[in-house]
Amino acid sequence: MRWIILFLILSLSSNSQTFKVPPLRNGGDKIVHFAVSYILTYNSYNYLKDKMPKRRAKIYSTLIATGAGIAKEIIDEKWRKGYELDDITANSFGISFALLTIDF
């Protein structure tokens, strides 16, 4: 997991230096959505797996990350520029990747 986080940080850093724009523009925001969803899913699963069956822990960790992503998009819709379907897609990929790497 440390290698994945390091890769995401380096990707964000090199992207911002190449295009000479702030790192959260031109898709950098999607990397953050992916990383946060991955981290929420992975860490909540590792916390819950000792407290309940592993299948239920996977379901709850997925719901936690999905709920956080939806809440963020609701905030964006009400008080910012509006929600983006690409953000929801990045969240979904982060959750899916976490579920693939949980038992790997």
Residue frames as a rotation matrix with the C-alpha (Angstrom) as fourth column:
MET 1
0.569 0.823 0.000 0.00
0.823 -0.569 0.000 0.00
0.000 0.000 -1.000 0.00
ARG 2
0.318 -0.523 -0.791 2.87
0.236 -0.764 0.601 2.38
-0.918 -0.377 -0.119 0.70
TRP 3
-0.710 -0.615 0.342 4.07
0.441 -0.011 0.897 1.96
-0.549 0.788 0.279 -2.89
ILE 4
-0.096 0.769 0.632 0.65
0.966 -0.080 0.244 2.86
0.238 0.634 -0.736 -4.24
ILE 5
0.767 0.373 -0.522 0.42
0.544 -0.810 0.221 6.01
-0.340 -0.453 -0.824 -2.14
LEU 6
-0.098 -0.893 -0.439 3.97
0.181 -0.450 0.875 6.99
-0.979 0.007 0.206 -3.10
PHE 7
-0.661 -0.088 0.746 3.11
0.731 0.149 0.666 6.44
-0.169 0.985 -0.034 -6.79
LEU 8
0.357 0.887 0.293 -0.02
0.911 -0.400 0.103 8.62
0.209 0.230 -0.951 -6.49
ILE 9
0.640 -0.185 -0.745 1.89
0.301 -0.832 0.466 11.41
-0.707 -0.522 -0.477 -4.76
LEU 10
-0.459 -0.886 -0.061 4.66
0.222 -0.182 0.958 11.33
-0.860 0.426 0.281 -7.35
SER 11
-0.378 0.411 0.829 2.12
0.925 0.125 0.359 11.28
0.044 0.903 -0.428 -10.18
LEU 12
0.714 0.683 -0.155 0.42
0.697 -0.713 0.074 14.36
-0.060 -0.161 -0.985 -8.79
SER 13
0.364 -0.667 -0.651 3.75
0.134 -0.654 0.745 16.10
-0.922 -0.358 -0.148 -8.27
SER 14
-0.660 -0.672 0.336 5.12
0.413 0.049 0.909 15.38
-0.627 0.739 0.245 -11.75
ASN 15
-0.013 0.751 0.660 1.79
0.993 -0.066 0.095 16.31
0.115 0.657 -0.745 -13.36
SER 16
0.817 0.363 -0.448 1.82
0.456 -0.882 0.120 19.74
-0.351 -0.302 -0.886 -11.73
GLN 17
0.021 -0.889 -0.457 5.44
0.011 -0.457 0.889 20.39
-1.000 -0.023 0.000 -12.76
THR 18
-0.574 -0.242 0.782 4.94
0.704 0.342 0.623 19.31
-0.418 0.908 -0.026 -16.37
PHE 19
0.028 0.726 0.687 1.91
0.926 -0.277 0.256 21.47
0.376 0.629 -0.680 -17.10
LYS 20
-0.880 -0.469 0.073 2.87
0.394 -0.807 -0.440 24.40
0.265 -0.358 0.895 -14.86
VAL 21
-0.085 0.891 0.445 -0.62
-0.360 -0.444 0.820 24.62
0.929 -0.091 0.359 -13.33
PRO 22
-0.246 0.057 0.968 -1.84
-0.967 0.050 -0.248 24.07
-0.062 -0.997 0.043 -9.79
PRO 23
-0.944 -0.328 -0.021 -1.96
-0.329 0.940 0.088 20.32
-0.009 0.089 -0.996 -9.04
LEU 24
-0.527 0.805 0.273 -5.74
0.286 0.470 -0.835 20.13
-0.801 -0.362 -0.478 -8.58
ARG 25
0.289 0.583 -0.759 -6.54
-0.663 -0.450 -0.598 21.24
-0.690 0.676 0.257 -12.12
ASN 26
0.038 -0.220 -0.975 -6.48
-0.958 0.271 -0.098 19.30
0.285 0.937 -0.200 -15.37
GLY 27
0.443 0.279 -0.852 -7.45
-0.241 0.952 0.186 16.03
0.864 0.123 0.489 -13.71
GLY 28
-0.674 -0.739 0.010 -5.36
-0.180 0.152 -0.972 16.23
0.716 -0.657 -0.236 -10.53
ASP 29
-0.298 0.693 0.656 -8.63
-0.954 -0.201 -0.221 16.38
-0.021 -0.692 0.721 -8.61
LYS 30
0.627 0.562 -0.539 -9.49
-0.620 0.779 0.091 12.91
0.471 0.277 0.837 -9.94
ILE 31
-0.195 -0.782 -0.592 -6.26
0.036 0.597 -0.801 11.48
0.980 -0.177 -0.088 -8.50
VAL 32
-0.826 -0.064 0.559 -7.26
-0.519 -0.297 -0.801 12.84
0.217 -0.953 0.212 -5.10
HIS 33
0.206 0.968 0.143 -10.75
-0.978 0.200 0.057 11.33
0.026 -0.151 0.988 -5.40
PHE 34
0.476 -0.111 -0.873 -9.23
-0.255 0.932 -0.258 7.97
0.842 0.345 0.415 -6.35
ALA 35
-0.530 -0.822 -0.207 -6.69
0.004 0.241 -0.971 8.05
0.848 -0.516 -0.124 -3.50
VAL 36
-0.640 0.339 0.690 -9.15
-0.766 -0.346 -0.541 9.13
0.055 -0.875 0.482 -0.80
SER 37
0.488 0.860 -0.151 -11.68
-0.853 0.506 0.125 6.48
0.184 0.067 0.981 -1.82
TYR 38
0.246 -0.498 -0.832 -8.95
-0.060 0.849 -0.526 3.84
0.967 0.179 0.179 -1.88
ILE 39
-0.759 -0.630 0.162 -7.61
-0.156 -0.066 -0.986 4.84
0.632 -0.774 -0.048 1.53
LEU 40
-0.300 0.734 0.610 -11.08
-0.954 -0.221 -0.203 5.03
-0.014 -0.643 0.766 3.12
THR 41
0.653 0.576 -0.492 -12.07
-0.624 0.777 0.083 1.62
0.430 0.253 0.866 1.79
TYR 42
0.083 -0.726 -0.683 -8.78
0.050 0.688 -0.724 -0.09
0.995 0.026 0.094 2.63
ASN 43
-0.816 -0.476 0.327 -8.40
-0.250 -0.219 -0.943 1.34
0.520 -0.852 0.059 6.13
SER 44
-0.113 0.839 0.532 -12.02
-0.993 -0.091 -0.069 0.92
-0.010 -0.536 0.844 7.14
TYR 45
0.625 0.282 -0.728 -11.89
-0.396 0.918 0.015 -2.72
0.672 0.279 0.686 6.00
ASN 46
-0.279 -0.830 -0.482 -8.73
0.151 0.458 -0.876 -3.35
0.948 -0.317 -0.002 8.02
TYR 47
-0.760 0.087 0.644 -10.39
-0.616 -0.414 -0.670 -1.83
0.209 -0.906 0.368 11.06
LEU 48
0.114 0.971 0.212 -13.68
-0.991 0.126 -0.041 -3.74
-0.066 -0.205 0.976 10.64
LYS 49
0.108 -0.036 -0.994 -12.38
-0.551 0.830 -0.089 -7.17
0.828 0.557 0.070 9.59
ASP 50
-0.830 -0.444 -0.338 -11.53
0.039 0.559 -0.828 -8.19
0.557 -0.700 -0.447 13.17
LYS 51
-0.812 0.545 0.209 -14.90
-0.447 -0.350 -0.823 -7.03
-0.375 -0.762 0.528 14.49
MET 52
0.336 0.941 0.039 -17.21
-0.600 0.245 -0.761 -8.83
-0.726 0.232 0.647 12.01
PRO 53
0.385 -0.172 0.907 -17.14
0.555 0.828 -0.079 -11.34
-0.737 0.534 0.414 9.15
LYS 54
-0.604 -0.781 -0.158 -14.87
0.327 -0.424 0.845 -10.30
-0.727 0.458 0.512 6.27
ARG 55
-0.503 0.484 0.716 -17.70
0.818 -0.002 0.576 -10.17
0.280 0.875 -0.395 3.73
ARG 56
0.610 0.762 -0.215 -19.67
0.787 -0.553 0.273 -7.74
0.089 -0.336 -0.938 5.90
ALA 57
0.163 -0.646 -0.746 -16.53
0.412 -0.643 0.646 -5.68
-0.897 -0.412 0.161 6.53
LYS 58
-0.786 -0.425 0.450 -16.06
0.561 -0.181 0.808 -5.34
-0.262 0.887 0.380 2.75
ILE 59
-0.014 0.875 0.483 -19.66
0.876 -0.223 0.428 -4.21
0.483 0.429 -0.763 2.33
TYR 60
0.719 0.306 -0.624 -19.42
0.634 -0.656 0.409 -1.66
-0.285 -0.690 -0.666 5.15
SER 61
-0.216 -0.863 -0.458 -16.06
0.410 -0.505 0.759 -0.30
-0.886 -0.024 0.462 3.99
THR 62
-0.685 0.072 0.725 -17.52
0.713 -0.136 0.688 0.12
0.148 0.988 0.041 0.49
LEU 63
0.377 0.919 0.118 -20.53
0.831 -0.391 0.395 1.95
0.410 -0.051 -0.911 1.91
ILE 64
0.409 -0.308 -0.859 -18.31
0.585 -0.634 0.506 4.24
-0.700 -0.710 -0.079 4.01
ALA 65
-0.658 -0.747 -0.090 -16.23
0.378 -0.432 0.819 5.33
-0.651 0.505 0.567 1.01
THR 66
-0.503 0.558 0.661 -19.27
0.764 -0.072 0.642 5.62
0.405 0.827 -0.390 -1.25
GLY 67
0.537 0.743 -0.399 -21.09
0.842 -0.448 0.300 7.72
0.044 -0.497 -0.867 1.33
ALA 68
0.058 -0.606 -0.794 -18.12
0.434 -0.700 0.566 10.06
-0.899 -0.378 0.222 1.70
GLY 69
-0.848 -0.394 0.354 -17.86
0.461 -0.220 0.860 10.47
-0.261 0.892 0.368 -2.08
ILE 70
-0.128 0.893 0.431 -21.57
0.841 -0.133 0.524 11.17
0.525 0.430 -0.735 -2.46
ALA 71
0.546 0.287 -0.787 -21.49
0.744 -0.599 0.297 13.64
-0.386 -0.748 -0.540 0.45
LYS 72
-0.426 -0.789 -0.443 -18.60
0.380 -0.600 0.704 15.49
-0.821 0.132 0.555 -1.23
GLU 73
-0.822 0.150 0.549 -20.52
0.530 -0.149 0.835 15.71
0.208 0.977 0.043 -4.50
ILE 74
0.306 0.946 -0.111 -23.64
0.907 -0.254 0.335 16.99
0.289 -0.203 -0.936 -2.70
ILE 75
0.265 -0.312 -0.912 -21.51
0.527 -0.745 0.409 19.71
-0.807 -0.590 -0.033 -1.12
ASP 76
-0.801 -0.596 0.064 -20.07
0.346 -0.374 0.860 20.56
-0.489 0.711 0.506 -4.54
GLU 77
-0.425 0.723 0.544 -23.58
0.796 0.013 0.605 20.71
0.430 0.690 -0.582 -6.04
LYS 78
0.547 0.745 -0.382 -24.96
0.835 -0.451 0.317 23.03
0.064 -0.492 -0.868 -3.36
TRP 79
0.787 -0.219 -0.577 -22.07
0.175 -0.817 0.549 25.36
-0.591 -0.533 -0.605 -2.60
ARG 80
-0.300 -0.943 -0.144 -19.50
0.008 -0.154 0.988 25.01
-0.954 0.296 0.054 -5.35
LYS 81
-0.623 -0.063 -0.780 -19.44
-0.704 -0.390 0.594 24.63
-0.342 0.919 0.199 -9.13
GLY 82
0.494 0.819 -0.291 -21.69
-0.869 0.472 -0.148 21.56
0.016 0.326 0.945 -9.26
TYR 83
0.375 -0.337 0.864 -21.05
-0.255 0.858 0.445 17.85
-0.891 -0.387 0.236 -9.14
GLU 84
-0.073 -0.464 -0.883 -18.90
-0.997 0.019 0.072 16.06
-0.017 0.886 -0.464 -11.70
LEU 85
0.904 0.423 -0.056 -19.59
-0.427 0.898 -0.106 12.57
0.005 0.120 0.993 -12.97
ASP 86
0.342 -0.866 -0.364 -15.84
-0.138 0.337 -0.931 12.10
0.929 0.369 -0.004 -13.43
ASP 87
-0.391 -0.435 0.811 -15.33
-0.843 -0.185 -0.505 12.56
0.370 -0.881 -0.295 -9.68
ILE 88
0.432 0.642 0.633 -17.85
-0.804 0.593 -0.053 9.81
-0.409 -0.486 0.773 -8.97
THR 89
0.884 -0.173 -0.434 -16.10
-0.176 0.736 -0.653 7.60
0.432 0.654 0.621 -11.51
ALA 90
-0.122 -0.988 0.094 -12.72
-0.416 -0.035 -0.909 8.22
0.901 -0.150 -0.407 -9.86
ASN 91
-0.176 0.153 0.973 -14.26
-0.977 0.093 -0.191 7.35
-0.120 -0.984 0.133 -6.48
SER 92
0.814 0.570 0.115 -15.63
-0.542 0.815 -0.205 4.12
-0.211 0.105 0.972 -7.93
PHE 93
0.563 -0.689 -0.456 -12.25
-0.126 0.474 -0.871 3.14
0.817 0.548 0.180 -9.35
GLY 94
-0.365 -0.712 0.599 -10.57
-0.717 -0.195 -0.669 3.84
0.594 -0.674 -0.439 -6.00
ILE 95
0.158 0.529 0.834 -13.10
-0.903 0.419 -0.094 1.67
-0.399 -0.738 0.544 -4.17
SER 96
0.941 0.231 -0.246 -12.82
-0.325 0.816 -0.479 -1.12
0.090 0.530 0.843 -6.74
PHE 97
0.213 -0.948 -0.238 -9.03
-0.288 0.172 -0.942 -1.10
0.934 0.269 -0.236 -6.63
ALA 98
-0.370 -0.287 0.884 -9.09
-0.914 -0.057 -0.401 -1.27
0.165 -0.956 -0.241 -2.83
LEU 99
0.547 0.650 0.528 -11.44
-0.711 0.693 -0.116 -4.25
-0.442 -0.312 0.841 -2.92
LEU 100
0.836 -0.298 -0.462 -9.10
-0.182 0.642 -0.745 -5.98
0.518 0.706 0.482 -5.37
THR 101
-0.100 -0.994 0.031 -6.05
-0.262 -0.004 -0.965 -5.40
0.960 -0.105 -0.261 -3.18
ILE 102
0.364 0.297 0.883 -7.61
-0.898 -0.139 0.417 -6.14
0.246 -0.945 0.216 0.21
ASP 103
0.766 0.006 0.643 -6.99
-0.322 0.870 0.374 -9.89
-0.557 -0.493 0.668 0.23
PHE 104
0.883 -0.426 -0.198 -4.14
-0.095 0.251 -0.963 -9.88
0.460 0.869 0.181 -2.23
